[in-house]
Amino acid sequence: MANLKDIAERAGVNIATVSRFFNNRSLVKAATAARIEEIVKEVGYRQRARRQGPRTPDRVGIRYFRVMIVMSAISSIEHFFRWGTISTFVSSVFEELQKLDFSVELCVIGEDGTIPDRLNPDYCDGVIICSEPDQPGIRRKLHDRLQGIATVSTFLACHDGNSQFDLVRFDSAEIARICARFFFGRGVKEVAVFPDHKLLYQSRVLTDTFRGECERSGMKMHDLSTAVQDGDLPLCGYYKKLAQAFLKHKNTTALLFTTSADMLGVMNELRAAGVDIAKYEFIAVFSSPHTLRYFEKTPPFIDIKLPQLGTMTAKRLLDRIHSFNKLPRTDIVIAPELTFIDKK
C-alpha cells in the first residue's frame, strides 16, 4: 500500500507538503494540491484518521478517532442479535470505519436510563444511534449528552420526529415504485395498503408515493390506516380490525405490507375468517426469514441488505464528523441498491 513518501515522490514534493495537504489543505498551493489529490486517488491511499489527544501535563499527542454505537437496554440487544439484524449491521459499520483506523465501541443505555459516562465529546468523536430509549425523559438526557458529538440515527429503531440528528433511511419512494410495478405486471386492479404498526420505516412516504404510482398506472389503492385510528388497540385487536377492513373491499386482489410481522398478523386473522390467502398477490417490504416461513407461498419482498445500510451509515457519519471540522472530507456516496425478490 502506498504511503506519504510514495505520494511525495510521485508529486515531486517533500513529505511535509503532503502532510499539510491532508491536515490543512489551505496551506498548500492550489496547483500542488490538485496534483497530490490526483495521485492519492490514483494509488488508492486512505489517510489514517487521527486527531489531537488531550493536552495534559502527562500526555500530549494524537489518538485515533473513536465512534460509539448506541443501543437502548439489554432486552433490545438480545432481540436484535437473536435475529441477526443488529449483528450484521454493526459488522458492516466496523468494517467500513476500520478502513480508516477508527476505534468502534458499543454503548448500552441501561434499562433504568443510565447512560455510560464515556459517552461525551472528550471521549468519542462520533455516535451511531441504533435504538433510542422509549422514555422521553431519558431520550432528552441522551440528546443533551450528544451535544458536540457528530451523530447519526438509523431506521433500525428511531423515534420519528423526535430525533435531533440525521436519519439514515432507504428511499421509501423507490420502494413504492418497485411494488407498484410488481402489482401492475400481475394485472392487479385494486391494492390494499396496510400501515406499519411500529412506524419505523417511513410508512407515510411509502404510502403516498405508492398512491401516486397507482393513479398513474390505473390501479385503485385502499389505505387501511384509517381503520385503526380510534385509539391504542392491543396487537391482536389491531390486526383483526385491519383484516375486517380489508374484507370490505371485495374486488381487492393485492396486499402491501411494510413488515412481514404485520403481514403475518393480518394473514392469521384472514385465515381464521376462512379466507384463502393463496389467491392474493402480496408483498412484504421489510421481511425476516423467521416470519416468512409461516406462509404457504413465500411472498415477494424488497431485499434491503443490512450490510449496505451499515456502509451508508458509516459514510454519513464521516460526513457529519467532517462538518464538525474534525476530519477532512471523504467522498460520500449514499445510494441504496434495492432489489426486488419474487419467490414463487
Rosetta blueprint (number, residue, H / E / L):
1 M L
2 A L
3 N L
4 L H
5 K H
6 D H
7 I H
8 A H
9 E H
10 R H
11 A H
12 G L
13 V L
14 N L
15 I H
16 A H
17 T H
18 V H
19 S H
20 R H
21 F H
22 F H
23 N H
24 N L
25 R H
26 S H
27 L H
28 V L
29 K L
30 A H
31 A H
32 T H
33 A H
34 A H
35 R H
36 I H
37 E H
38 E H
39 I H
40 V H
41 K H
42 E H
43 V H
44 G L
45 Y L
46 R L
47 Q L
48 R L
49 A L
50 R E
51 R E
52 Q E
53 G L
54 P L
55 R L
56 T E
57 P L
58 D L
59 R E
60 V L
61 G L
62 I E
63 R E
64 Y E
65 F L
66 R E
67 V E
68 M E
69 I E
70 V E
71 M E
72 S E
73 A L
74 I H
75 S H
76 S H
77 I H
78 E H
79 H H
80 F H
81 F H
82 R H
83 W L
84 G L
85 T H
86 I H
87 S H
88 T H
89 F H
90 V H
91 S H
92 S H
93 V H
94 F H
95 E H
96 E H
97 L H
98 Q H
99 K L
100 L L
101 D L
102 F L
103 S E
104 V E
105 E E
106 L E
107 C E
108 V E
109 I E
110 G L
111 E L
112 D L
113 G L
114 T L
115 I L
116 P L
117 D L
118 R L
119 L L
120 N L
121 P L
122 D L
123 Y L
124 C L
125 D L
126 G E
127 V E
128 I E
129 I E
130 C L
131 S L
132 E L
133 P L
134 D L
135 Q L
136 P H
137 G H
138 I H
139 R H
140 R H
141 K H
142 L H
143 H H
144 D H
145 R H
146 L L
147 Q L
148 G L
149 I L
150 A E
151 T E
152 V E
153 S E
154 T E
155 F L
156 L L
157 A L
158 C L
159 H L
160 D L
161 G L
162 N L
163 S L
164 Q L
165 F L
166 D E
167 L E
168 V E
169 R L
170 F L
171 D L
172 S H
173 A H
174 E H
175 I H
176 A H
177 R H
178 I H
179 C H
180 A H
181 R H
182 F H
183 F H
184 F H
185 G H
186 R L
187 G L
188 V L
189 K L
190 E E
191 V E
192 A E
193 V E
194 F L
195 P L
196 D L
197 H L
198 K L
199 L L
200 L L
201 Y L
202 Q L
203 S H
204 R H
205 V H
206 L H
207 T H
208 D H
209 T H
210 F H
211 R H
212 G H
213 E H
214 C H
215 E H
216 R H
217 S H
218 G L
219 M L
220 K E
221 M E
222 H E
223 D E
224 L H
225 S H
226 T H
227 A H
228 V H
229 Q L
230 D L
231 G L
232 D L
233 L L
234 P L
235 L H
236 C H
237 G H
238 Y H
239 Y H
240 K H
241 K H
242 L H
243 A H
244 Q H
245 A H
246 F H
247 L H
248 K L
249 H L
250 K L
251 N L
252 T L
253 T L
254 A E
255 L E
256 L E
257 F E
258 T E
259 T E
260 S H
261 A H
262 D H
263 M H
264 L H
265 G H
266 V H
267 M H
268 N H
269 E H
270 L H
271 R H
272 A H
273 A L
274 G L
275 V L
276 D L
277 I H
278 A H
279 K H
280 Y L
281 E E
282 F E
283 I E
284 A E
285 V E
286 F E
287 S L
288 S L
289 P H
290 H H
291 T H
292 L H
293 R L
294 Y L
295 F L
296 E L
297 K L
298 T L
299 P L
300 P L
301 F E
302 I E
303 D E
304 I L
305 K L
306 L H
307 P H
308 Q H
309 L H
310 G H
311 T H
312 M H
313 T H
314 A H
315 K H
316 R H
317 L H
318 L H
319 D H
320 R H
321 I H
322 H H
323 S H
324 F L
325 N L
326 K L
327 L L
328 P L
329 R L
330 T L
331 D L
332 I L
333 V L
334 I L
335 A L
336 P L
337 E L
338 L L
339 T E
340 F E
341 I E
342 D L
343 K L
344 K L
